Amino acid sequence: MPAQGQRQAASTPGERERKTKPAPLAVRPSSSILLLSPTNQVLLLHRVHSSTSFASAHVFPGGNLSSFHDGPLLPADSPDLHNDSPSYRLAAVRETFEESGVLLVRKPGQSQDEGLLHVPEDVREAGRKQIHGNQVKFTEWVKQLGGEPDVENLIPFTRWITPHGPPKRFTTQMYLYMLPLSSESLPATDPLLQNQKQETIIPAPSHDGGLEHTAATFDDARAWLEKARRGEIILFPPQFYLLHLVSQFLHPLPPTAPSSGSATLEYRQAQRSALLSFLSKVPTSQHADKQGTCDIPWSEKVISPAALFVRQRDGRVVLGLDKPGPELRGSRRGGDWDRVVLVRFEKGGPRDVEVRWRDEVVKEEREDGSRL
């Protein structure tokens, strides 16, 4: 007995922590779309201040998977829960429609270049309410219109797993979807075609009489980032990070360039081609990091932000993006080792968000006297 007691007393601090630390809350499957307009702008929704997730923030359209609409859900402990699947894709299209009215549906047998299915506004708005209220299955409603969800043109673009700690945790599959560049893809009067700077108010789902978001707006990725830097909007680290990545390729038209014509279409297509090349390129980094995350394509990267340290010079938290989260600990999956997100968490939401190279931030901290 004494020997056994001695062995127990000699356990390491890490072992004692694992024994006392509660298990992470189960994750909920969700999906979201980074949606590009025909002018290569990005759609964000402004959530209400009373929301239980991302309150008052600007977010990409998306939401939780539904067994009613999207098919049977996998158990929370299933490894396949963290993989792209038809259910995630269907939920992404459905939630985008429910939240913004954008219907990513085409006629069977037609390509995306032939245009999306046009649905009259009154039919579209009635359908949003019925689908949100689970009065009709999304796929059945779409089939009645003579269309099918355009899940094939969803491009996987990272997965995010909420770290241990928050009251709600998600495993969120992110997608990129590019609306057709041609203005013939939607009616000329449709606000989605406008290179708008004013917010378009989106009718709220009426299932419980409450509002999930107040507006939906297309704007340039760089413009969204600049608004966040000025404190005009709230962007959480995942949204800021993904906007930062795409902003490297989706530049606004030069002031002297025409707003329409073949040259403009070629300019925007070249931007999309450069972005797609970036997303498909492996390795994703010039550095051979120890975790091997540079060998993981963007479609398969899994990111669970983790605090690395607090900067001495400004008090911002430095979030590492290379770990895949507790559910995938020990797997070969991971995210982005090269970049980190700097953020100041305040009562009203994250502020002073910035994406930096990890090596540069660590070097600065060491220059400030840290023992990192």
BELPEWO-V595166 format. One record per residue. N is the residue number from 1. RES is the residue in one small letter. SS is DSSP state (a for helix, b for strand, c for the rest). D_CENTER is the distance of its C-alpha to the mean C-alpha in Angstrom with 2 decimals. Layout:
N_RES_SS_D_CENTER + N_RES_SS_D_CENTER
This chain:
1_m_c_54.34 + 2_p_a_54.45 + 3_a_a_52.84 + 4_q_a_49.96 + 5_g_a_49.57 + 6_q_a_49.58 + 7_r_a_46.78 + 8_q_a_44.64 + 9_a_a_45.39 + 10_a_c_44.43 + 11_s_c_40.84 + 12_t_c_38.34 + 13_p_a_36.20 + 14_g_a_33.09 + 15_e_a_34.72 + 16_r_a_35.74 + 17_e_a_32.23 + 18_r_a_30.84 + 19_k_a_33.61 + 20_t_a_32.93 + 21_k_c_29.14 + 22_p_c_27.75 + 23_a_c_25.54 + 24_p_c_21.79 + 25_l_c_20.82 + 26_a_c_19.66 + 27_v_c_15.97 + 28_r_b_14.84 + 29_p_b_13.00 + 30_s_b_10.05 + 31_s_b_7.71 + 32_s_b_5.39 + 33_i_b_6.23 + 34_l_b_6.31 + 35_l_b_9.97 + 36_l_b_12.87 + 37_s_c_16.15 + 38_p_c_19.54 + 39_t_c_19.92 + 40_n_c_16.69 + 41_q_c_15.24 + 42_v_b_11.68 + 43_l_b_11.39 + 44_l_b_10.49 + 45_l_b_12.05 + 46_h_b_14.32 + 47_r_b_14.63 + 48_v_c_18.21 + 49_h_c_19.71 + 50_s_c_20.80 + 51_s_c_17.47 + 52_t_c_17.35 + 53_s_c_13.63 + 54_f_c_12.26 + 55_a_c_15.70 + 56_s_c_16.42 + 57_a_c_13.07 + 58_h_b_11.26 + 59_v_b_7.84 + 60_f_c_6.11 + 61_p_b_8.40 + 62_g_b_8.26 + 63_g_b_10.35 + 64_n_b_12.69 + 65_l_c_14.66 + 66_s_c_18.19 + 67_s_a_21.33 + 68_f_a_23.07 + 69_h_a_20.84 + 70_d_a_19.02 + 71_g_c_21.82 + 72_p_c_22.88 + 73_l_c_20.43 + 74_l_c_20.99 + 75_p_c_22.50 + 76_a_c_20.47 + 77_d_c_22.40 + 78_s_c_21.89 + 79_p_a_20.45 + 80_d_a_19.30 + 81_l_a_16.88 + 82_h_a_14.49 + 83_n_c_14.96 + 84_d_c_13.65 + 85_s_c_16.14 + 86_p_a_17.42 + 87_s_a_16.53 + 88_y_a_12.77 + 89_r_a_13.16 + 90_l_a_15.52 + 91_a_a_13.51 + 92_a_a_10.60 + 93_v_a_13.49 + 94_r_a_15.35 + 95_e_a_12.93 + 96_t_a_12.17 + 97_f_a_15.96 + 98_e_a_16.71 + 99_e_a_14.66 + 100_s_a_15.38 + 101_g_c_18.25 + 102_v_c_16.79 + 103_l_c_18.33 + 104_l_c_17.15 + 105_v_b_20.53 + 106_r_b_23.37 + 107_k_c_26.90 + 108_p_c_27.72 + 109_g_c_28.91 + 110_q_c_27.56 + 111_s_c_25.16 + 112_q_a_22.26 + 113_d_a_24.57 + 114_e_a_27.04 + 115_g_c_24.81 + 116_l_c_22.83 + 117_l_c_24.89 + 118_h_c_26.12 + 119_v_c_26.60 + 120_p_c_28.77 + 121_e_a_27.16 + 122_d_a_29.29 + 123_v_a_28.44 + 124_r_a_24.71 + 125_e_a_24.79 + 126_a_a_27.09 + 127_g_a_24.87 + 128_r_a_21.82 + 129_k_a_24.06 + 130_q_a_25.62 + 131_i_a_22.47 + 132_h_a_20.92 + 133_g_c_24.31 + 134_n_c_24.56 + 135_q_c_27.69 + 136_v_c_26.86 + 137_k_c_24.54 + 138_f_a_21.92 + 139_t_a_23.25 + 140_e_a_26.80 + 141_w_a_26.17 + 142_v_a_24.65 + 143_k_a_27.61 + 144_q_a_30.04 + 145_l_c_28.80 + 146_g_c_29.49 + 147_g_c_25.97 + 148_e_b_23.38 + 149_p_b_19.57 + 150_d_c_18.38 + 151_v_c_16.38 + 152_e_c_17.99 + 153_n_c_16.22 + 154_l_c_12.67 + 155_i_b_11.89 + 156_p_b_10.11 + 157_f_b_7.96 + 158_t_b_7.80 + 159_r_b_7.83 + 160_w_b_7.71 + 161_i_b_10.98 + 162_t_c_12.20 + 163_p_c_15.37 + 164_h_c_18.77 + 165_g_c_19.92 + 166_p_c_17.84 + 167_p_c_19.40 + 168_k_c_16.42 + 169_r_c_14.45 + 170_f_b_11.68 + 171_t_b_10.82 + 172_t_b_7.41 + 173_q_b_7.30 + 174_m_b_4.62 + 175_y_b_7.07 + 176_l_b_8.75 + 177_y_b_11.59 + 178_m_b_14.51 + 179_l_c_16.93 + 180_p_c_20.47 + 181_l_c_21.96 + 182_s_c_25.27 + 183_s_a_25.99 + 184_e_a_27.81 + 185_s_a_24.64 + 186_l_c_24.75 + 187_p_c_27.74 + 188_a_c_28.67 + 189_t_c_28.62 + 190_d_c_25.04 + 191_p_a_23.13 + 192_l_a_20.13 + 193_l_a_22.46 + 194_q_c_23.39 + 195_n_c_22.41 + 196_q_c_22.12 + 197_k_c_22.00 + 198_q_c_22.86 + 199_e_c_20.57 + 200_t_b_21.04 + 201_i_c_21.60 + 202_i_c_20.06 + 203_p_c_22.37 + 204_a_c_21.17 + 205_p_c_21.35 + 206_s_c_24.81 + 207_h_c_24.66 + 208_d_c_25.61 + 209_g_c_26.47 + 210_g_c_23.68 + 211_l_c_20.84 + 212_e_c_17.16 + 213_h_b_16.39 + 214_t_b_18.95 + 215_a_b_17.80 + 216_a_b_15.53 + 217_t_b_15.92 + 218_f_b_15.49 + 219_d_b_16.17 + 220_d_c_16.17 + 221_a_a_13.40 + 222_r_a_16.30 + 223_a_a_17.47 + 224_w_a_14.36 + 225_l_a_14.68 + 226_e_a_18.39 + 227_k_a_18.19 + 228_a_a_16.30 + 229_r_a_18.99 + 230_r_c_21.67 + 231_g_c_20.48 + 232_e_c_20.21 + 233_i_c_16.69 + 234_i_c_14.57 + 235_l_c_11.26 + 236_f_c_10.19 + 237_p_a_9.96 + 238_p_a_6.32 + 239_q_a_5.88 + 240_f_a_9.36 + 241_y_a_9.14 + 242_l_a_6.97 + 243_l_a_9.16 + 244_h_a_11.98 + 245_l_a_11.77 + 246_v_a_11.90 + 247_s_a_14.39 + 248_q_c_16.82 + 249_f_c_17.39 + 250_l_c_16.85 + 251_h_c_19.87 + 252_p_c_21.55 + 253_l_c_24.88 + 254_p_c_27.84 + 255_p_c_29.96 + 256_t_c_32.83 + 257_a_c_30.98 + 258_p_c_31.59 + 259_s_c_28.84 + 260_s_c_29.67 + 261_g_c_31.60 + 262_s_a_31.31 + 263_a_a_30.84 + 264_t_a_27.78 + 265_l_a_26.28 + 266_e_a_27.10 + 267_y_a_25.48 + 268_r_a_22.14 + 269_q_a_22.45 + 270_a_a_23.22 + 271_q_a_20.01 + 272_r_a_18.02 + 273_s_a_20.32 + 274_a_a_19.82 + 275_l_a_16.01 + 276_l_a_16.50 + 277_s_a_19.19 + 278_f_a_17.10 + 279_l_a_14.48 + 280_s_a_17.48 + 281_k_c_19.71 + 282_v_c_20.94 + 283_p_c_21.75 + 284_t_c_18.69 + 285_s_c_20.92 + 286_q_c_24.55 + 287_h_c_25.06 + 288_a_c_26.00 + 289_d_c_24.37 + 290_k_c_26.01 + 291_q_c_23.04 + 292_g_c_22.79 + 293_t_a_19.06 + 294_c_a_19.98 + 295_d_a_21.16 + 296_i_c_17.85 + 297_p_c_16.12 + 298_w_c_12.50 + 299_s_c_12.21 + 300_e_c_13.51 + 301_k_c_12.37 + 302_v_b_11.69 + 303_i_b_11.00 + 304_s_c_12.56 + 305_p_c_13.39 + 306_a_b_17.16 + 307_a_b_19.62 + 308_l_b_22.04 + 309_f_b_24.40 + 310_v_b_25.05 + 311_r_c_26.22 + 312_q_c_29.89 + 313_r_c_29.90 + 314_d_c_27.41 + 315_g_c_26.32 + 316_r_c_22.62 + 317_v_b_20.84 + 318_v_b_19.78 + 319_l_b_16.80 + 320_g_b_17.01 + 321_l_b_14.09 + 322_d_c_16.35 + 323_k_c_16.85 + 324_p_c_15.27 + 325_g_c_16.28 + 326_p_a_19.52 + 327_e_a_19.13 + 328_l_a_19.08 + 329_r_c_21.53 + 330_g_c_24.15 + 331_s_c_22.27 + 332_r_c_21.85 + 333_r_c_18.07 + 334_g_c_16.28 + 335_g_c_13.82 + 336_d_b_14.88 + 337_w_b_18.34 + 338_d_b_19.12 + 339_r_b_16.78 + 340_v_b_16.54 + 341_v_b_15.10 + 342_l_b_17.90 + 343_v_b_17.57 + 344_r_b_20.14 + 345_f_b_19.44 + 346_e_b_21.60 + 347_k_c_22.50 + 348_g_c_20.73 + 349_g_b_17.38 + 350_p_b_16.25 + 351_r_b_18.31 + 352_d_b_19.30 + 353_v_b_15.99 + 354_e_b_16.61 + 355_v_b_15.57 + 356_r_b_18.81 + 357_w_b_20.49 + 358_r_a_21.35 + 359_d_a_24.98 + 360_e_a_25.58 + 361_v_a_24.41 + 362_v_a_26.49 + 363_k_a_29.41 + 364_e_a_29.34 + 365_e_a_29.41 + 366_r_a_32.36 + 367_e_a_34.12 + 368_d_c_33.84 + 369_g_c_35.78 + 370_s_c_33.25 + 371_r_c_34.31 + 372_l_c_30.96
